[in-house]
């Protein structure tokens, strides 16, 4: 298999300087503001973005080291298959968050409900479109048992090293 290389289009700036105590999902980061600083080569790509209230951020979990096929997620105390979680320690350390877009100015996007660490490399931005993205008939597997807890649970250091969790 060939390697795939991505280059960041910018960086996400947030108030979270360390992983411990950080929200684990945007629903737990309600009202927390941040910014995206786009690299100059990509500024033109934000044309027409200001018409959207929410955007999907695809980013690199740059502090995650190694991966495991089984991880103990923040919302559980037992190991789960990594693909049944949103844990950062994955074969391709890619994260995804839907955030509120508050403004677009030159190379800066003002965002809200940020759940990532300061300096996170941003790989892509997509507009959130309910008609495309919102599903009505869903099953949430093991997460159905912990529904609503993502708003209260905070990150700890369980994914900081390459040890298996």
Number of C-alpha atoms within 10 A of each C-alpha: 3 4 4 5 5 9 10 15 19 23 20 22 21 21 16 18 13 13 20 14 13 20 25 24 22 21 19 20 21 16 13 16 19 23 22 22 20 21 14 11 10 12 16 11 10 17 9 9 17 16 11 14 15 20 19 18 20 17 23 23 21 14 15 18 16 17 21 14 15 19 26 18 22 19 19 13 9 11 13 17 13 19 12 15 19 16 24 23 27 21 13 12 17 18 19 20 18 21 24 21 23 16 16 18 10 11 17 18 19 16 24 21 22 30 28 28 21 18 17 20 21 25 18 16 18 13 18 18 13 9 7 7 10 10 8 6 5 7 8 10 8 13 15 9 11 11 11 12 14 18 15 13 16 19 18 15 10 18 23 15 14 13 11 14 17
